[in-house]
Amino acid sequence: MDKLNLQTQAIRSQYQRSHEGEHSEAIYETSSYVYSSSLESANVFSGQVKGNVYSRFTNPTVREFENRLAVLESAESCVATASGMSALLAVFMTFLSSGEQVICSKNVFGSTAILLRNYFAKYGIEIIFADLLDLEAFSTLITPRTKMVFFETPCNPTLEIIDIEKVCTLCRAHDLLVVVDNTFLTPFGQNPLLIGADIVVHSTSKYIDGQGRTIGGAALGQEHLIGQVRAFMRCAGPSMNAHTAWVVLKGLETLSLRMDRHCHNAALIAQWLKSHDQVTKVLYPGLESHPQYAIGLGQHHAHGAVISFIVEGGKQEAWKVIDAMKMISLTTNIGDAKSMVTHPASTTHAKLDPLDRAKLGIGDNLIRISVGLEDVGDIISDLDQALALRCIYEK
Ligand SMILES: *Cc1c(COP(=O)(O)O)cnc(C)c1O
């Protein structure tokens, strides 16, 4: 057969089936494995012979997930982790050393910034937060000590788009490791490894699970890099468990379908919000009015399903709209079948200084929604009545 389409591989790539002939992949809930001889045990333990040793670093269900995600990201190698944060921890621990510098995009997931600033900085690693939209300014920050550049695109929650290829070209000239968090768009939305990134990181807790059931993560890239991350995982242990691996493995089978629907709903909602008189601005990469719309078109297969919008007024007004939502869940998550709403300034980004928040464009009147898989008319109705209620309050 010719090479299968990615959507087919998301369902059909399978490396093993047990003697039971199960159709759906088995869950191997075991911590250790048995050998037929001391020689075999010694050889597997040393890595001379491929085999399972201990589920902190070798588990058949986890491996099945890693292999399938690697296919979708066009990666040579993948290591699954206990959470998205532990994937980042493992990558940072593996590649950063005291005295080196990491340039981190200024608007990344809150815990990522805190991990670097509060913990890695303690060990003599310099963290520079930079605006990667301004490549000229960014290039002036690179020094001989710079080791890694880390970013997410689209950014959270302001949804700017960073030009992956341009950043990677610049970084390659300086021999820097480029790490991209691809959680927002998934492998069906963009493939940073194919346009120059060295490592891609995922939180599988979001779209890859897709129904908000498990916490997990992964790091992908060439084996000479991911092998080093795996070595850290082996001794440090923030590994994915077999049950989670099975849930997210099955999640991959429907990921493309779900992303299509997520993005379709989001595009319609973004257009609808844009024409609403209570909404002063809509931030969504799929809108032609988005400042980096063209960059997105060049690197995305889809624009994602996270939308931020700005209402007139401040926190009070934003909270009123949010609290008036009836169906859309008030949580701080993204990437669930259920639509969700978040007020970033008072939750995910509350720890930031208000001035820093303003610099990032996260005003008190900014509302973020993660568009789910419900009927789009129902989502719009809920937004409509919430925004309408606000007019009544104001009168
Ligand atoms: C959620 C998230 C993370 C952290 O992942 P966890 O699985 O919650 O640890 C990292 N990056 C992005 C972009 C995320 O949305």
The ligand as a Tripos MOL2 file, in Angstrom:
@<TRIPOS>MOLECULE
LIG
   15    15     1     0     0
SMALL
NO_CHARGES

@<TRIPOS>ATOM
      1 C1         -1.8060   23.2650   29.5770 C.3       1 LIG1
      2 C2         -0.6020   23.7320   28.9010 C.ar      1 LIG1
      3 C3          0.6650   23.3780   29.3670 C.ar      1 LIG1
      4 C4          0.8690   22.5390   30.6060 C.3       1 LIG1
      5 O1          0.3810   21.2550   30.4310 O.3       1 LIG1
      6 P1         -0.1730   20.3740   31.6560 P.3       1 LIG1
      7 O2         -0.5370   19.1040   30.9730 O.co2     1 LIG1
      8 O3         -1.3200   21.0840   32.2440 O.co2     1 LIG1
      9 O4          0.9540   20.2140   32.5930 O.co2     1 LIG1
     10 C5          1.7620   23.8360   28.6740 C.ar      1 LIG1
     11 N1          1.6320   24.5980   27.5760 N.ar      1 LIG1
     12 C6          0.4250   24.9730   27.1020 C.ar      1 LIG1
     13 C7          0.3420   25.8330   25.8890 C.3       1 LIG1
     14 C8         -0.7260   24.5520   27.7430 C.ar      1 LIG1
     15 O5         -1.9210   24.9400   27.2840 O.3       1 LIG1
@<TRIPOS>BOND
     1     1     2 1
     2     2     3 ar
     3     2    14 ar
     4     3     4 1
     5     3    10 ar
     6     4     5 1
     7     5     6 1
     8     6     7 2
     9     6     8 1
    10     6     9 1
    11    10    11 ar
    12    11    12 ar
    13    12    13 1
    14    12    14 ar
    15    14    15 1
@<TRIPOS>SUBSTRUCTURE
     1 LIG1         1 GROUP 0 **** ****
